[in-house]
Amino acid sequence: MLMELPIFMLACARIGAVNSVVFAGFSAESLEQRIIDCKPKIVITCNAVKRGTKVINLKDIVDSALSESSQNGFHVGLCLTYANESAMKREVTKWQKERDVWWQDVVPKYSTKCDVEWVDGEDPLFLLYTSGSTGKPKGVLHTTGGYVIYTAATFKYAFDYKPSDIFCYVSYGPLLNGATVVVYEGVPNYPDPGRCWDIVDKYKVTIFYTAPTLVRSLMRDDGLGVKVCAHIKFLFKLQYVTRYSRKSLRVLGSVGEPINPTAWRWFFNVLGDARCPISDTWWQTETGGFMITPLPGAWPQKPGSATFPFFGVQYPNSGKGDIASFVTSVIAYFCFRDKDGYHWLTGRVDNVSGHRIGTAEVESALVSHPKCAESAVGVEHEVKGQCIYAFVTPIEGVAYSEDLKKSLVLSVRTNAERKRDQDGTGSQ
């Protein structure tokens, strides 16, 4: 998460070069798969990054991927490496003279001016890999005109963008609208769980966009205690959140997975002081922009619901079922619409002994338990396809016990039964 990453992405777009961004947390094998598939002329990386106190040697991962891809039939001739000396000094970075080049040695020598390479609207902009439903990761190619128009439009309306906004953090959508974007290196809970709110106050961030996993992590890190907001009781001592004003915030955003109601309420009532609407955005790598999302202030929100489809998006009128935005090579999600027409994404469609059960439903039931901070559900099973297997992180100070396990199982069962009784949509 260095500033040079969006600089590189935008530079590629300006000269008409196709790029593919790969998550730095992937293994060398995952990077090798993508290299062999898209056959790049150049790989750009940095020597290392810091995650908290831990140094991640990205160059070693890249070296391994390049070596393996060469052995499997494709050779990359150039590796451009940014020297991130706050994490690792240049002199201790492993180096191949015939292939590796330091960013700092070559990029500053070029002019700061560069003519635009005008391309056709259907020319490629970038390639992004998705896990799809089965098999190896699949490269999704986004074209210049279509992607730019849609991502700019969905950002503008889903976050009620204004020229004065400061956004934290994605690239194309905000920058196409002329927004100011905050980029920070490292992890959001180091040196302490108040880092995000320190950044918000320091840079007057107005739109904060993150994943439910981070929200639940920050909830957990705030420790035990009781806070009552809008008649909702939260089991958290707000020692990190309330240390900062957060008064600049006006819109919150959620992405990456369905946000469970408990996390939604904490996000809205505690972090946003019950005054910042939440844009719970649902989309896929294949779509490039939001498909289901609230418009801030346009209609009432329901904790955990992505509300309604974006402009021009239409899904079948059935009460519940699977939705997917492309015919092949995509992951389908289980979705239901309540009596008010609100859409609820309950996770990827997972076949559990013949039953369609959204993992988010089970995760939400688990984290609604007062002693559960985080959960992840679902594991492959050779007979059942997938079985319900939950990894649970208790809140700070709570130890594992058989009684806790029984209580968590009961919470899942009770929540499912209550949901089925209320609207007929609960899982079996």
DRENKENU-543206 format. One record per residue (C-alpha): residue number from 1; residue in three letters; x, y, z. Coordinates in nm, 2 decimals, padded with zeros to 4 digits. Layout:
BEGIN
R   n res     c1     c2     c3
R NUM ALA      X      Y      Z
...
***
This chain:
BEGIN
R   n res     c1     c2     c3
R   1 MET  00.00  00.00  00.00
R   2 LEU  00.25  00.26 -00.12
R   3 MET  00.17  00.58 -00.32
R   4 GLU  00.37  00.44 -00.61
R   5 LEU  00.10  00.17 -00.67
R   6 PRO -00.18  00.40 -00.79
R   7 ILE  00.09  00.61 -00.96
R   8 PHE  00.19  00.30 -01.16
R   9 MET -00.17  00.21 -01.24
R  10 LEU -00.25  00.55 -01.37
R  11 ALA  00.07  00.58 -01.56
R  12 CYS -00.02  00.25 -01.74
R  13 ALA -00.36  00.39 -01.83
R  14 ARG -00.20  00.71 -01.97
R  15 ILE  00.03  00.53 -02.20
R  16 GLY -00.21  00.26 -02.30
R  17 ALA -00.03 -00.03 -02.13
R  18 VAL -00.24 -00.31 -01.98
R  19 ASN -00.17 -00.39 -01.62
R  20 SER -00.28 -00.65 -01.36
R  21 VAL -00.26 -00.57 -00.99
R  22 VAL -00.19 -00.87 -00.76
R  23 PHE -00.26 -00.87 -00.39
R  24 ALA  00.07 -00.86 -00.20
R  25 GLY -00.05 -01.13  00.04
R  26 PHE -00.06 -01.39 -00.22
R  27 SER  00.19 -01.68 -00.24
R  28 ALA  00.46 -01.71 -00.50
R  29 GLU  00.26 -01.99 -00.66
R  30 SER -00.05 -01.76 -00.70
R  31 LEU  00.17 -01.49 -00.86
R  32 GLU  00.33 -01.75 -01.09
R  33 GLN -00.01 -01.87 -01.21
R  34 ARG -00.10 -01.51 -01.31
R  35 ILE  00.23 -01.45 -01.47
R  36 ILE  00.21 -01.76 -01.69
R  37 ASP -00.15 -01.67 -01.78
R  38 CYS -00.11 -01.31 -01.88
R  39 LYS  00.25 -01.32 -01.99
R  40 PRO  00.37 -00.97 -01.88
R  41 LYS  00.68 -00.79 -02.02
R  42 ILE  00.76 -00.65 -01.68
R  43 VAL  00.68 -00.71 -01.31
R  44 ILE  00.67 -00.42 -01.08
R  45 THR  00.71 -00.46 -00.70
R  46 CYS  00.88 -00.32 -00.40
R  47 ASN  01.15 -00.49 -00.20
R  48 ALA  00.96 -00.52  00.13
R  49 VAL  00.66 -00.38  00.32
R  50 LYS  00.58 -00.36  00.69
R  51 ARG  00.27 -00.51  00.85
R  52 GLY  00.29 -00.38  01.21
R  53 THR  00.63 -00.49  01.33
R  54 LYS  00.66 -00.77  01.08
R  55 VAL  00.86 -00.72  00.76
R  56 ILE  00.72 -00.89  00.45
R  57 ASN  00.99 -00.96  00.19
R  58 LEU  00.79 -00.92 -00.13
R  59 LYS  01.10 -00.94 -00.35
R  60 ASP  01.17 -01.30 -00.23
R  61 ILE  00.81 -01.39 -00.32
R  62 VAL  00.84 -01.23 -00.66
R  63 ASP  01.19 -01.39 -00.72
R  64 SER  01.04 -01.73 -00.65
R  65 ALA  00.74 -01.67 -00.88
R  66 LEU  00.97 -01.55 -01.16
R  67 SER  01.20 -01.85 -01.12
R  68 GLU  00.91 -02.10 -01.13
R  69 SER  00.74 -01.93 -01.43
R  70 SER  01.07 -01.95 -01.62
R  71 GLN  01.09 -02.32 -01.55
R  72 ASN  00.74 -02.36 -01.67
R  73 GLY  00.79 -02.19 -02.00
R  74 PHE  00.76 -01.81 -01.96
R  75 HIS  01.04 -01.57 -01.89
R  76 VAL  00.99 -01.22 -01.76
R  77 GLY  01.28 -01.00 -01.87
R  78 LEU  01.25 -00.71 -01.63
R  79 CYS  01.16 -00.67 -01.26
R  80 LEU  01.13 -00.30 -01.16
R  81 THR  01.16 -00.28 -00.78
R  82 TYR  01.08  00.02 -00.56
R  83 ALA  01.32  00.05 -00.27
R  84 ASN  01.09  00.08  00.03
R  85 GLU  01.38  00.16  00.27
R  86 SER  01.15  00.20  00.57
R  87 ALA  01.10 -00.17  00.56
R  88 MET  01.43 -00.30  00.40
R  89 LYS  01.75 -00.14  00.29
R  90 ARG  01.86 -00.17 -00.07
R  91 GLU  02.19 -00.33  00.02
R  92 VAL  02.03 -00.63  00.18
R  93 THR  01.78 -00.70 -00.09
R  94 LYS  01.85 -01.00 -00.31
R  95 TRP  01.93 -00.90 -00.67
R  96 GLN  01.97 -01.03 -01.02
R  97 LYS  02.17 -00.78 -01.22
R  98 GLU  02.06 -00.90 -01.56
R  99 ARG  01.69 -00.87 -01.47
R 100 ASP  01.63 -00.64 -01.17
R 101 VAL  01.62 -00.25 -01.18
R 102 TRP  01.56 -00.01 -00.90
R 103 TRP  01.26  00.23 -00.95
R 104 GLN  01.46  00.51 -00.79
R 105 ASP  01.75  00.46 -01.04
R 106 VAL  01.54  00.50 -01.35
R 107 VAL  01.20  00.66 -01.30
R 108 PRO  01.33  01.00 -01.18
R 109 LYS  01.53  01.04 -01.50
R 110 TYR  01.22  01.06 -01.71
R 111 SER  01.02  01.38 -01.78
R 112 THR  00.72  01.46 -01.56
R 113 LYS  00.52  01.53 -01.87
R 114 CYS  00.37  01.25 -02.08
R 115 ASP  00.13  01.28 -02.37
R 116 VAL -00.19  01.07 -02.35
R 117 GLU -00.21  00.76 -02.56
R 118 TRP -00.56  00.78 -02.69
R 119 VAL -00.72  00.44 -02.72
R 120 ASP -01.06  00.30 -02.83
R 121 GLY -01.33  00.26 -02.57
R 122 GLU -01.31 -00.12 -02.62
R 123 ASP -00.93 -00.14 -02.58
R 124 PRO -00.81 -00.32 -02.27
R 125 LEU -00.75 -00.11 -01.95
R 126 PHE -00.64 -00.38 -01.70
R 127 LEU -00.67 -00.74 -01.62
R 128 LEU -00.78 -00.86 -01.27
R 129 TYR -00.80 -01.22 -01.15
R 130 THR -01.09 -01.37 -00.97
R 131 SER -01.11 -01.71 -00.81
R 132 GLY -01.43 -01.78 -01.00
R 133 SER -01.63 -02.09 -00.90
R 134 THR -01.39 -02.37 -00.98
R 135 GLY -01.04 -02.43 -01.11
R 136 LYS -00.76 -02.18 -01.14
R 137 PRO -00.80 -01.80 -01.11
R 138 LYS -00.95 -01.65 -01.42
R 139 GLY -00.84 -01.32 -01.57
R 140 VAL -01.12 -01.06 -01.61
R 141 LEU -01.04 -00.80 -01.88
R 142 HIS -01.19 -00.46 -01.83
R 143 THR -01.21 -00.23 -02.12
R 144 THR -01.12  00.14 -02.10
R 145 GLY -01.45  00.31 -02.18
R 146 GLY -01.70  00.08 -02.01
R 147 TYR -01.50  00.04 -01.69
R 148 VAL -01.41  00.41 -01.65
R 149 ILE -01.77  00.53 -01.70
R 150 TYR -01.93  00.27 -01.47
R 151 THR -01.68  00.29 -01.19
R 152 ALA -01.69  00.67 -01.20
R 153 ALA -02.07  00.67 -01.19
R 154 THR -02.11  00.42 -00.91
R 155 PHE -01.86  00.59 -00.69
R 156 LYS -02.02  00.93 -00.74
R 157 TYR -02.37  00.82 -00.65
R 158 ALA -02.30  00.54 -00.40
R 159 PHE -02.09  00.78 -00.18
R 160 ASP -02.27  01.11 -00.26
R 161 TYR -01.94  01.25 -00.38
R 162 LYS -01.87  01.62 -00.34
R 163 PRO -01.56  01.81 -00.46
R 164 SER -01.45  01.87 -00.10
R 165 ASP -01.45  01.50 -00.01
R 166 ILE -01.14  01.31  00.11
R 167 PHE -01.16  00.94  00.05
R 168 CYS -00.99  00.64  00.21
R 169 TYR -00.91  00.43 -00.01
R 170 VAL -00.94  00.31 -00.37
R 171 SER -00.80  00.44 -00.70
R 172 TYR -01.01  00.47 -01.01
R 173 GLY -01.35  00.57 -00.89
R 174 PRO -01.25  00.86 -00.66
R 175 LEU -00.97  00.99 -00.89
R 176 LEU -01.19  00.98 -01.20
R 177 ASN -01.42  01.22 -01.00
R 178 GLY -01.13  01.44 -00.89
R 179 ALA -01.14  01.33 -00.53
R 180 THR -00.85  01.35 -00.29
R 181 VAL -00.74  01.00 -00.17
R 182 VAL -00.55  00.90  00.14
R 183 VAL -00.31  00.61  00.11
R 184 TYR -00.13  00.46  00.41
R 185 GLU  00.12  00.18  00.45
R 186 GLY  00.09 -00.10  00.71
R 187 VAL -00.21 -00.23  00.90
R 188 PRO -00.50 -00.04  01.04
R 189 ASN -00.45 -00.16  01.40
R 190 TYR -00.08 -00.08  01.45
R 191 PRO  00.06  00.08  01.66
R 192 ASP -00.28  00.06  01.82
R 193 PRO -00.65  00.00  01.70
R 194 GLY -00.70  00.38  01.69
R 195 ARG -00.48  00.43  01.38
R 196 CYS -00.77  00.46  01.14
R 197 TRP -00.94  00.73  01.34
R 198 ASP -00.61  00.91  01.39
R 199 ILE -00.58  00.92  01.01
R 200 VAL -00.94  01.03  00.98
R 201 ASP -00.88  01.32  01.21
R 202 LYS -00.54  01.42  01.08
R 203 TYR -00.65  01.43  00.71
R 204 LYS -01.01  01.52  00.76
R 205 VAL -01.13  01.21  00.58
R 206 THR -01.50  01.24  00.49
R 207 ILE -01.57  00.90  00.33
R 208 PHE -01.43  00.59  00.50
R 209 TYR -01.45  00.27  00.30
R 210 THR -01.35 -00.07  00.45
R 211 ALA -01.44 -00.43  00.49
R 212 PRO -01.66 -00.59  00.76
R 213 THR -01.36 -00.80  00.87
R 214 LEU -01.18 -00.48  00.98
R 215 VAL -01.49 -00.35  01.15
R 216 ARG -01.53 -00.66  01.36
R 217 SER -01.16 -00.66  01.43
R 218 LEU -01.17 -00.30  01.56
R 219 MET -01.48 -00.39  01.77
R 220 ARG -01.29 -00.68  01.93
R 221 ASP -00.98 -00.47  01.99
R 222 ASP -01.18 -00.21  02.19
R 223 GLY -01.22 -00.46  02.47
R 224 LEU -01.50 -00.53  02.71
R 225 GLY -01.75 -00.28  02.84
R 226 VAL -02.10 -00.15  02.77
R 227 LYS -02.21  00.13  02.54
R 228 VAL -02.57  00.21  02.46
R 229 CYS -02.64  00.38  02.13
R 230 ALA -02.99  00.42  01.98
R 231 HIS -03.13  00.16  02.22
R 232 ILE -02.87 -00.10  02.11
R 233 LYS -02.64 -00.24  02.38
R 234 PHE -02.28 -00.30  02.27
R 235 LEU -02.03 -00.51  02.47
R 236 PHE -01.73 -00.28  02.39
R 237 LYS -01.53 -00.03  02.59
R 238 LEU -01.48  00.25  02.33
R 239 GLN -01.13  00.34  02.44
R 240 TYR -00.99  00.38  02.09
R 241 VAL -01.28  00.51  01.90
R 242 THR -01.38  00.79  02.14
R 243 ARG -01.02  00.91  02.17
R 244 TYR -01.08  01.08  01.83
R 245 SER -01.35  01.32  01.71
R 246 ARG -01.42  01.17  01.37
R 247 LYS -01.63  01.47  01.30
R 248 SER -01.51  01.50  00.94
R 249 LEU -01.68  01.17  00.85
R 250 ARG -02.01  01.20  00.66
R 251 VAL -02.04  00.86  00.47
R 252 LEU -01.92  00.51  00.57
R 253 GLY -01.87  00.23  00.32
R 254 SER -01.86 -00.15  00.34
R 255 VAL -01.72 -00.39  00.08
R 256 GLY -01.58 -00.74  00.02
R 257 GLU -01.84 -00.95  00.20
R 258 PRO -02.19 -00.91  00.35
R 259 ILE -02.18 -00.70  00.67
R 260 ASN -02.36 -00.87  00.96
R 261 PRO -02.61 -00.66  01.15
R 262 THR -02.40 -00.65  01.47
R 263 ALA -02.10 -00.50  01.29
R 264 TRP -02.33 -00.27  01.09
R 265 ARG -02.48 -00.13  01.41
R 266 TRP -02.14 -00.07  01.56
R 267 PHE -02.02  00.09  01.24
R 268 PHE -02.32  00.32  01.22
R 269 ASN -02.39  00.40  01.59
R 270 VAL -02.05  00.40  01.74
R 271 LEU -01.80  00.49  01.47
R 272 GLY -02.04  00.72  01.28
R 273 ASP -02.22  00.86  01.58
R 274 ALA -02.55  00.75  01.42
R 275 ARG -02.52  01.04  01.17
R 276 CYS -02.32  00.88  00.88
R 277 PRO -02.52  00.66  00.63
R 278 ILE -02.35  00.33  00.53
R 279 SER -02.30  00.24  00.17
R 280 ASP -02.30 -00.14  00.19
R 281 THR -02.17 -00.21 -00.16
R 282 TRP -02.21 -00.54 -00.34
R 283 TRP -02.03 -00.61 -00.66
R 284 GLN -01.79 -00.86 -00.82
R 285 THR -01.45 -00.85 -00.99
R 286 GLU -01.64 -00.92 -01.32
R 287 THR -01.87 -00.61 -01.29
R 288 GLY -01.60 -00.35 -01.21
R 289 GLY -01.86 -00.14 -01.03
R 290 PHE -02.14 -00.16 -00.77
R 291 MET -02.45 -00.37 -00.86
R 292 ILE -02.65 -00.34 -00.54
R 293 THR -02.59 -00.04 -00.30
R 294 PRO -02.77  00.22 -00.10
R 295 LEU -02.76  00.58 -00.21
R 296 PRO -02.67  00.79  00.11
R 297 GLY -02.98  00.96  00.25
R 298 ALA -03.21  00.85 -00.04
R 299 TRP -03.40  00.59  00.16
R 300 PRO -03.40  00.42  00.50
R 301 GLN -03.14  00.16  00.57
R 302 LYS -03.16 -00.18  00.73
R 303 PRO -02.86 -00.33  00.92
R 304 GLY -02.70 -00.59  00.69
R 305 SER -02.90 -00.52  00.37
R 306 ALA -02.73 -00.38  00.06
R 307 THR -03.08 -00.23 -00.02
R 308 PHE -03.15 -00.19 -00.39
R 309 PRO -02.98 -00.25 -00.73
R 310 PHE -02.79  00.04 -00.89
R 311 PHE -02.92  00.23 -01.19
R 312 GLY -02.98  00.00 -01.48
R 313 VAL -02.93 -00.32 -01.28
R 314 GLN -03.23 -00.55 -01.26
R 315 TYR -03.25 -00.89 -01.09
R 316 PRO -03.55 -01.14 -01.10
R 317 ASN -03.84 -01.05 -00.88
R 318 SER -03.84 -01.38 -00.69
R 319 GLY -03.82 -01.36 -00.32
R 320 LYS -03.50 -01.56 -00.27
R 321 GLY -03.25 -01.74 -00.48
R 322 ASP -02.90 -01.73 -00.64
R 323 ILE -02.78 -01.42 -00.82
R 324 ALA -02.47 -01.39 -01.05
R 325 SER -02.39 -01.11 -01.29
R 326 PHE -02.23 -01.33 -01.56
R 327 VAL -02.32 -01.66 -01.71
R 328 THR -01.99 -01.84 -01.67
R 329 SER -01.69 -01.86 -01.44
R 330 VAL -01.84 -01.65 -01.16
R 331 ILE -01.93 -01.71 -00.80
R 332 ALA -02.30 -01.70 -00.74
R 333 TYR -02.44 -01.54 -00.42
R 334 PHE -02.75 -01.63 -00.23
R 335 CYS -02.98 -01.33 -00.21
R 336 PHE -03.33 -01.28 -00.08
R 337 ARG -03.56 -00.98 -00.10
R 338 ASP -03.78 -00.89  00.20
R 339 LYS -04.14 -00.77  00.19
R 340 ASP -04.01 -00.41  00.14
R 341 GLY -03.80 -00.51 -00.16
R 342 TYR -03.46 -00.48  00.02
R 343 HIS -03.19 -00.72 -00.10
R 344 TRP -03.00 -00.93  00.15
R 345 LEU -02.68 -01.10  00.03
R 346 THR -02.60 -01.39  00.26
R 347 GLY -02.27 -01.50  00.12
R 348 ARG -02.15 -01.72 -00.15
R 349 VAL -02.37 -02.01 -00.25
R 350 ASP -02.23 -02.31 -00.08
R 351 ASN -02.38 -02.65 -00.12
R 352 VAL -02.40 -02.81  00.23
R 353 SER -02.55 -03.16  00.21
R 354 GLY -02.79 -03.04 -00.06
R 355 HIS -02.90 -02.73  00.13
R 356 ARG -02.83 -02.38  00.00
R 357 ILE -02.68 -02.20  00.30
R 358 GLY -02.51 -01.86  00.28
R 359 THR -02.20 -01.86  00.50
R 360 ALA -02.27 -01.50  00.60
R 361 GLU -02.60 -01.61  00.77
R 362 VAL -02.41 -01.85  01.00
R 363 GLU -02.12 -01.60  01.06
R 364 SER -02.38 -01.33  01.15
R 365 ALA -02.55 -01.56  01.39
R 366 LEU -02.22 -01.64  01.56
R 367 VAL -02.09 -01.28  01.59
R 368 SER -02.43 -01.18  01.74
R 369 HIS -02.33 -01.39  02.04
R 370 PRO -02.20 -01.15  02.31
R 371 LYS -01.87 -01.35  02.36
R 372 CYS -01.79 -01.39  01.99
R 373 ALA -01.57 -01.12  01.81
R 374 GLU -01.52 -01.28  01.47
R 375 SER -01.60 -01.59  01.28
R 376 ALA -01.53 -01.76  00.94
R 377 VAL -01.75 -02.04  00.81
R 378 GLY -01.73 -02.31  00.55
R 379 VAL -01.49 -02.59  00.46
R 380 GLU -01.47 -02.84  00.18
R 381 HIS -01.61 -03.19  00.25
R 382 GLU -01.55 -03.49  00.03
R 383 VAL -01.90 -03.63  00.09
R 384 LYS -02.12 -03.32  00.15
R 385 GLY -01.95 -03.08 -00.09
R 386 GLN -01.92 -02.84  00.20
R 387 CYS -02.00 -02.87  00.56
R 388 ILE -02.06 -02.61  00.82
R 389 TYR -01.74 -02.56  01.01
R 390 ALA -01.68 -02.24  01.20
R 391 PHE -01.36 -02.08  01.31
R 392 VAL -01.44 -01.85  01.60
R 393 THR -01.24 -01.57  01.78
R 394 PRO -01.38 -01.50  02.13
R 395 ILE -01.38 -01.14  02.26
R 396 GLU -01.08 -01.04  02.46
R 397 GLY -01.06 -01.22  02.80
R 398 VAL -01.29 -01.50  02.71
R 399 ALA -01.14 -01.85  02.69
R 400 TYR -01.27 -02.15  02.49
R 401 SER -01.48 -02.40  02.67
R 402 GLU -01.74 -02.67  02.58
R 403 ASP -02.01 -02.45  02.73
R 404 LEU -01.91 -02.17  02.50
R 405 LYS -01.92 -02.40  02.20
R 406 LYS -02.27 -02.52  02.29
R 407 SER -02.38 -02.17  02.34
R 408 LEU -02.25 -02.06  02.00
R 409 VAL -02.43 -02.36  01.83
R 410 LEU -02.75 -02.26  02.00
R 411 SER -02.71 -01.90  01.89
R 412 VAL -02.69 -02.02  01.52
R 413 ARG -02.99 -02.24  01.56
R 414 THR -03.20 -01.98  01.74
R 415 ASN -03.11 -01.71  01.49
R 416 ALA -03.20 -01.93  01.20
R 417 GLU -03.54 -02.03  01.35
R 418 ARG -03.62 -01.67  01.44
R 419 LYS -03.54 -01.56  01.08
R 420 ARG -03.75 -01.84  00.93
R 421 ASP -04.04 -01.75  01.15
R 422 GLN -04.02 -01.38  01.07
R 423 ASP -04.00 -01.39  00.69
R 424 GLY -03.97 -01.74  00.57
R 425 THR -03.61 -01.69  00.45
R 426 GLY -03.41 -01.87  00.72
R 427 SER -03.18 -02.15  00.62
R 428 GLN -03.26 -02.51  00.70
***
